Amino acid sequence: MNDSLKKISVRIYRPILARLEEKLEAGCLRRDDFLNRVLEAELPHLDEECAENSPEAQQFIADRLDKLARKQVSLALRSDLVERLNEICARKRIVRDAFFNRLFFLLAAPTREMSLLFFGSDDNQWLIDVYEKDWNSSPRFGYVFDPIVPVEDPFFLLRSGLEDEVEYLEIVEKLPRGTPRGIYSKFWINTLNKESHLYGLNCYLPDDQIPDHPEEQGTEDLLALLSK
């Protein structure tokens, strides 16, 4: 394993960064060490889940991300992870800063807001369903009661819920099987109200979801999600 570090700069939406730093401080975690473990676990999922953007979608996501009030952050990451991330982003036309903003958001946002974004409801029923279905079959549930949890699959509960939803949609709504769906392929447009958007936090966006005249403002949803 390549343990050499490489410094990169990313620009993170300020409320997301503040919320994540607050959680890391409360957990006595060193940010960059923690991110290295998370990236090691998540980059294979990013490559598997995320479809390829068109050049138009890539540019649109970058433009929308630029409209957010972001802060530049320097990260010391393993060079092999940086190389792999850069390769995935180049091959699939993923805006790298959009990925980091989504990743930081996933690490920072409360469960209720994750439920809204991924399942359209804040009742957390998907989480109850995952527990009932997978409690006895997945060894990962052993970590629920572990006071020191290793970073092996930080979003396994969310991923399990999405897998169940995809299976339901394919069977009931006859959606095509094998279509990439997951944490990074799920795209966010109108999330909390008709006037707010999360376009800049998308790793993937289908061409038919690019509006002809995007609104110039639209960060109310981010502020609402992170103010809980």
One Martini backbone bead per residue (centre of mass of N, CA, C, O) as a GRO file, in nm:
protein
  228
    1MET     BB    1   0.097   0.035   0.022
    2ASN     BB    2   0.051   0.375  -0.030
    3ASP     BB    3   0.169   0.629   0.216
    4SER     BB    4   0.192   0.867   0.058
    5LEU     BB    5   0.153   1.216   0.043
    6LYS     BB    6  -0.097   1.451  -0.086
    7LYS     BB    7  -0.165   1.775  -0.171
    8ILE     BB    8  -0.490   1.922  -0.176
    9SER     BB    9  -0.745   2.129  -0.322
   10VAL     BB   10  -1.058   2.236  -0.187
   11ARG     BB   11  -1.408   2.340  -0.223
   12ILE     BB   12  -1.629   2.414   0.046
   13TYR     BB   13  -1.918   2.443   0.172
   14ARG     BB   14  -1.940   2.607   0.460
   15PRO     BB   15  -2.167   2.453   0.619
   16ILE     BB   16  -2.046   2.174   0.573
   17LEU     BB   17  -1.770   2.219   0.700
   18ALA     BB   18  -1.866   2.305   0.981
   19ARG     BB   19  -2.021   2.045   1.047
   20LEU     BB   20  -1.786   1.845   1.019
   21GLU     BB   21  -1.587   1.973   1.219
   22GLU     BB   22  -1.773   1.937   1.461
   23LYS     BB   23  -1.783   1.624   1.451
   24LEU     BB   24  -1.479   1.565   1.463
   25GLU     BB   25  -1.427   1.705   1.732
   26ALA     BB   26  -1.629   1.536   1.900
   27GLY     BB   27  -1.466   1.259   1.799
   28CYS     BB   28  -1.154   1.296   1.794
   29LEU     BB   29  -1.074   1.356   1.483
   30ARG     BB   30  -0.866   1.327   1.213
   31ARG     BB   31  -0.944   1.432   0.918
   32ASP     BB   32  -0.738   1.305   0.708
   33ASP     BB   33  -0.731   1.021   0.822
   34PHE     BB   34  -1.031   0.971   0.789
   35LEU     BB   35  -1.051   1.026   0.479
   36ASN     BB   36  -0.869   0.797   0.388
   37ARG     BB   37  -1.059   0.571   0.484
   38VAL     BB   38  -1.307   0.658   0.325
   39LEU     BB   39  -1.185   0.650   0.039
   40GLU     BB   40  -1.104   0.354   0.038
   41ALA     BB   41  -1.412   0.267   0.053
   42GLU     BB   42  -1.554   0.468  -0.180
   43LEU     BB   43  -1.421   0.453  -0.465
   44PRO     BB   44  -1.548   0.189  -0.569
   45HIS     BB   45  -1.838   0.304  -0.557
   46LEU     BB   46  -1.806   0.539  -0.746
   47ASP     BB   47  -1.733   0.369  -0.995
   48GLU     BB   48  -1.990   0.182  -0.990
   49GLU     BB   49  -2.233   0.401  -0.960
   50CYS     BB   50  -2.121   0.605  -1.167
   51ALA     BB   51  -2.196   0.762  -1.431
   52GLU     BB   52  -2.147   0.920  -1.726
   53ASN     BB   53  -2.086   1.227  -1.819
   54SER     BB   54  -2.142   1.486  -1.989
   55PRO     BB   55  -2.001   1.777  -2.077
   56GLU     BB   56  -2.254   1.942  -2.000
   57ALA     BB   57  -2.293   1.832  -1.713
   58GLN     BB   58  -2.017   1.902  -1.602
   59GLN     BB   59  -2.043   2.211  -1.644
   60PHE     BB   60  -2.302   2.257  -1.484
   61ILE     BB   61  -2.202   2.161  -1.210
   62ALA     BB   62  -1.966   2.360  -1.190
   63ASP     BB   63  -2.137   2.618  -1.207
   64ARG     BB   64  -2.313   2.561  -0.953
   65LEU     BB   65  -2.081   2.535  -0.751
   66ASP     BB   66  -1.975   2.835  -0.791
   67LYS     BB   67  -2.239   2.960  -0.634
   68LEU     BB   68  -2.107   2.873  -0.383
   69ALA     BB   69  -1.998   2.927  -0.058
   70ARG     BB   70  -1.656   2.873  -0.040
   71LYS     BB   71  -1.379   2.685   0.104
   72GLN     BB   72  -1.051   2.645   0.122
   73VAL     BB   73  -0.891   2.317   0.131
   74SER     BB   74  -0.634   2.127   0.280
   75LEU     BB   75  -0.525   1.798   0.180
   76ALA     BB   76  -0.383   1.493   0.319
   77LEU     BB   77  -0.333   1.239   0.086
   78ARG     BB   78  -0.311   0.960  -0.058
   79SER     BB   79  -0.171   0.917  -0.363
   80ASP     BB   80  -0.336   0.669  -0.462
   81LEU     BB   81  -0.613   0.800  -0.413
   82VAL     BB   82  -0.580   1.047  -0.592
   83GLU     BB   83  -0.527   0.895  -0.855
   84ARG     BB   84  -0.792   0.740  -0.862
   85LEU     BB   85  -0.985   0.976  -0.850
   86ASN     BB   86  -0.883   1.121  -1.106
   87GLU     BB   87  -0.947   0.888  -1.299
   88ILE     BB   88  -1.251   0.872  -1.249
   89CYS     BB   89  -1.320   1.168  -1.315
   90ALA     BB   90  -1.214   1.163  -1.607
   91ARG     BB   91  -1.379   0.917  -1.719
   92LYS     BB   92  -1.675   1.042  -1.588
   93ARG     BB   93  -1.695   1.348  -1.551
   94ILE     BB   94  -1.618   1.440  -1.259
   95VAL     BB   95  -1.649   1.670  -1.019
   96ARG     BB   96  -1.439   1.676  -0.767
   97ASP     BB   97  -1.572   1.889  -0.577
   98ALA     BB   98  -1.848   1.754  -0.580
   99PHE     BB   99  -1.762   1.501  -0.437
  100PHE     BB  100  -1.658   1.634  -0.174
  101ASN     BB  101  -1.925   1.772  -0.102
  102ARG     BB  102  -2.087   1.513  -0.080
  103LEU     BB  103  -1.915   1.364   0.125
  104PHE     BB  104  -1.933   1.577   0.349
  105PHE     BB  105  -2.238   1.569   0.364
  106LEU     BB  106  -2.271   1.268   0.441
  107LEU     BB  107  -2.101   1.310   0.712
  108ALA     BB  108  -2.288   1.564   0.833
  109ALA     BB  109  -2.571   1.477   0.801
  110PRO     BB  110  -2.859   1.406   0.913
  111THR     BB  111  -3.082   1.152   0.887
  112ARG     BB  112  -3.334   1.311   0.805
  113GLU     BB  113  -3.202   1.446   0.551
  114MET     BB  114  -3.127   1.186   0.407
  115SER     BB  115  -3.416   1.089   0.374
  116LEU     BB  116  -3.512   1.318   0.194
  117LEU     BB  117  -3.300   1.288  -0.043
  118PHE     BB  118  -3.328   0.957  -0.093
  119PHE     BB  119  -3.667   0.906  -0.002
  120GLY     BB  120  -3.876   1.162   0.049
  121SER     BB  121  -3.851   1.118   0.372
  122ASP     BB  122  -3.849   1.174   0.747
  123ASP     BB  123  -3.928   0.875   0.890
  124ASN     BB  124  -3.709   0.634   0.857
  125GLN     BB  125  -3.821   0.364   0.729
  126TRP     BB  126  -3.575   0.249   0.580
  127LEU     BB  127  -3.417   0.184   0.842
  128ILE     BB  128  -3.614  -0.018   0.957
  129ASP     BB  129  -3.606  -0.215   0.717
  130VAL     BB  130  -3.306  -0.284   0.733
  131TYR     BB  131  -3.304  -0.403   1.015
  132GLU     BB  132  -3.521  -0.626   0.963
  133LYS     BB  133  -3.366  -0.765   0.719
  134ASP     BB  134  -3.027  -0.749   0.810
  135TRP     BB  135  -2.945  -0.811   1.105
  136ASN     BB  136  -2.874  -1.140   1.067
  137SER     BB  137  -2.691  -1.110   0.778
  138SER     BB  138  -2.499  -0.874   0.879
  139PRO     BB  139  -2.187  -0.808   1.021
  140ARG     BB  140  -2.205  -0.488   1.036
  141PHE     BB  141  -2.405  -0.471   1.286
  142GLY     BB  142  -2.185  -0.510   1.508
  143TYR     BB  143  -2.103  -0.192   1.508
  144VAL     BB  144  -2.338  -0.051   1.657
  145PHE     BB  145  -2.205  -0.150   1.958
  146ASP     BB  146  -1.935  -0.010   1.889
  147PRO     BB  147  -1.734   0.237   2.024
  148ILE     BB  148  -1.508   0.144   1.798
  149VAL     BB  149  -1.534   0.222   1.466
  150PRO     BB  150  -1.449   0.107   1.178
  151VAL     BB  151  -1.350   0.217   0.852
  152GLU     BB  152  -1.527   0.032   0.598
  153ASP     BB  153  -1.861   0.126   0.574
  154PRO     BB  154  -2.009   0.422   0.631
  155PHE     BB  155  -2.284   0.362   0.418
  156PHE     BB  156  -2.440   0.083   0.455
  157LEU     BB  157  -2.728   0.166   0.530
  158LEU     BB  158  -2.791   0.344   0.285
  159ARG     BB  159  -2.725   0.130   0.070
  160SER     BB  160  -2.936  -0.077   0.158
  161GLY     BB  161  -3.182   0.105   0.111
  162LEU     BB  162  -3.131   0.151  -0.195
  163GLU     BB  163  -3.143  -0.143  -0.284
  164ASP     BB  164  -3.439  -0.185  -0.203
  165GLU     BB  165  -3.557   0.040  -0.383
  166VAL     BB  166  -3.459  -0.065  -0.655
  167GLU     BB  167  -3.602  -0.336  -0.645
  168TYR     BB  168  -3.886  -0.214  -0.634
  169LEU     BB  169  -3.876  -0.046  -0.898
  170GLU     BB  170  -3.817  -0.285  -1.091
  171ILE     BB  171  -4.078  -0.448  -1.020
  172VAL     BB  172  -4.315  -0.229  -1.008
  173GLU     BB  173  -4.201  -0.002  -1.239
  174LYS     BB  174  -4.014  -0.134  -1.462
  175LEU     BB  175  -3.726  -0.085  -1.438
  176PRO     BB  176  -3.425  -0.110  -1.547
  177ARG     BB  177  -3.181  -0.322  -1.518
  178GLY     BB  178  -2.852  -0.209  -1.421
  179THR     BB  179  -2.881   0.068  -1.330
  180PRO     BB  180  -2.711   0.312  -1.197
  181ARG     BB  181  -2.733   0.304  -0.836
  182GLY     BB  182  -2.675   0.549  -0.570
  183ILE     BB  183  -2.509   0.775  -0.391
  184TYR     BB  184  -2.370   0.896  -0.673
  185SER     BB  185  -2.625   0.869  -0.880
  186LYS     BB  186  -2.788   1.041  -0.711
  187PHE     BB  187  -2.988   1.308  -0.799
  188TRP     BB  188  -3.013   1.664  -0.733
  189ILE     BB  189  -3.267   1.913  -0.729
  190ASN     BB  190  -3.560   1.916  -0.609
  191THR     BB  191  -3.597   1.888  -0.256
  192LEU     BB  192  -3.765   2.106  -0.062
  193ASN     BB  193  -3.816   2.308  -0.304
  194LYS     BB  194  -3.874   2.483  -0.603
  195GLU     BB  195  -3.618   2.704  -0.533
  196SER     BB  196  -3.416   2.462  -0.483
  197HIS     BB  197  -3.066   2.346  -0.509
  198LEU     BB  198  -2.811   2.059  -0.573
  199TYR     BB  199  -2.631   2.047  -0.829
  200GLY     BB  200  -2.326   2.084  -0.707
  201LEU     BB  201  -2.360   1.774  -0.560
  202ASN     BB  202  -2.313   1.622  -0.824
  203CYS     BB  203  -2.179   1.339  -0.991
  204TYR     BB  204  -2.459   1.304  -1.147
  205LEU     BB  205  -2.623   1.406  -1.470
  206PRO     BB  206  -2.867   1.408  -1.671
  207ASP     BB  207  -2.948   1.575  -1.952
  208ASP     BB  208  -3.270   1.591  -1.886
  209GLN     BB  209  -3.182   1.774  -1.605
  210ILE     BB  210  -3.103   2.025  -1.770
  211PRO     BB  211  -3.168   2.337  -1.759
  212ASP     BB  212  -3.210   2.613  -1.955
  213HIS     BB  213  -3.285   2.807  -1.685
  214PRO     BB  214  -3.116   2.853  -1.430
  215GLU     BB  215  -3.103   2.946  -1.125
  216GLU     BB  216  -2.908   3.166  -0.937
  217GLN     BB  217  -3.057   3.066  -0.686
  218GLY     BB  218  -3.001   2.780  -0.427
  219THR     BB  219  -2.921   2.740  -0.081
  220GLU     BB  220  -3.152   2.677   0.123
  221ASP     BB  221  -3.128   2.369   0.157
  222LEU     BB  222  -2.849   2.354   0.283
  223LEU     BB  223  -2.906   2.529   0.530
  224ALA     BB  224  -3.140   2.357   0.639
  225LEU     BB  225  -2.986   2.085   0.675
  226LEU     BB  226  -2.735   2.223   0.859
  227SER     BB  227  -2.928   2.357   1.107
  228LYS     BB  228  -3.000   2.102   1.304
   0.00000   0.00000   0.00000
